[in-house]
């Protein structure tokens, strides 16, 4: 029924199967939308946040999806600026994943603020000293860039492409895409860093505070670095999941291995920097405030030293070692394991840099603060996942996202 | 930032913890004075608003050596470094400001859009979010102070050192042809309500004000000085264990190391 919309030379699941899939995910999406509407109508009393946990699950989700969406800017940087042309075979998907991640982050932010209708104040009454201001400006601008990068993909739909205006528009947009990719990379280096700065500048919070260069704490650089390292891992992971779901190979191994190799070296260098940063913080920065490192990992029911090991060793050192070795990249199980571990590592990093920061008691006569999200918070955090799956489903079905799909999956003429 | 302007003030507080009985009169006075909203059920203190909160501290020793101390904690009105207090510098919408004229950290309720970054930045937990719309028992809305705006759901609020009283005092002084106000003309509600006279309020710069001398009392301390927040609330105590609760120290640290200027 929708065959006229499906790209030529590729095979797609029957419409009923696709509709069923979208319908099931759509139910989850509606659940999230319901929770979102509740938060907007009734306020943030629908959450389990409190005055100790002003930042919680949503801010973590924001930081995490923006880091994972970093595959878009870094792949674009590698393809258009460095000249790694092979990556043209995965860049569309990286852009789509980035678009989903950034639109999700903006949506979550719109739910997370107490007065959503005043959201524009961040631009109108901008405080240049605030890292969040920089985040808002760069994030919005970069989302615009991602939209511009995603539009040519939509225009490549078989039916839209028949319209001469859209055909020419898409063609011309492709020609100038290097400019947008460069702009996107520039903006991303800043807002990924600013997100790291959000916690790093909090000199009243010894667990998160970091010293740095001029006005930028070390977390500024570490966040950009880690997003550039793990963003491509997430792109690879989602590609592999898509291949599994569709039962088709979509990207050639040499492309996957190239991105995995670059990601691996980025991750390896990042984790060395992260270890040095952690050591300096534990040996110098925190003690200056009267805290020993173990003060942050004891006397509470959740945050033990295990979380540091999980983040740095299991989610950093191990995947880096797998990805920088040729054998690791060529072994499919090892490759997927590495991408999963890297994603877990970065998510844990963002978690501790938001939630553990607030959990640690700073006043000596206070105790650790614990928190568990309400169902509304969980539903609104799952909402972007459902939205992402639906957008990927629609894009994969109707747009030529993977340039190598036809070659890798030739259809036998009957 | 030191200003050459002779009218520059730096309002602050000195609280004598040896005098505080923990009666809570300061908290009640603060709430009434500043139209602080409350919930029908206040058992969960994590989301209820208390601009001034009295903490109960314990020396952790068994009877008969057990000792307790009550510590009233208003907003510290931190100066940080050159006015960059922890919360002011992070607010993305400039909804909170450090006044170099008075040293008071203000909150602009109509500009705050409720991102709560300031709450994450404040180590003293003095910032409170309005999780609910304020609901007053029937008739009580007529008792609200007309000098303090009532806040709406979704914005952050905190102790203002009863700034409206400063404005009223300055207005009166201008009307009477004076440029300056006297110490007793601007006092906070908590200070006036304290039956034990534990709270003293005034201009920390002004040698005529009681706080000027009191803050120099040997052993006077501020909470979390080592973080560099540079707060303007000083505490007095003769008890060493209370003094040590004012900051974090490593196990092997033999002496108190204070950081940050007065």
Interface residues (C-beta under 8 A of the other chain):
Chain A: X43 X44 X45 X49 X50 X51 X52 X54 X55 X112 X113 X114 X115 X116 X118 X119 X121 X122 X124 X125 X126 X127 X129 X130 X131 X132 X133 X136 X198 X201 X202 X203 X204 X205 X206 X287 X288 X289 X290 X291 X292 X295 X357 X358 X362 X363 X364 X365 X366 X369
Chain B: X44 X46 X47 X55 X57 X71 X80 X84 X86 X89 X90 X91 X92 X93 X94 X95 X111 X112 X113 X114 X115 X116 X117 X119 X120 X121 X122 X123 X124 X125 X127 X128 X129 X130 X131 X132 X133 X152 X153 X154 X155 X156 X223 X224 X226 X227 X228 X229 X244 X245 X246 X247 X248 X249 X250 X251 X253 X259
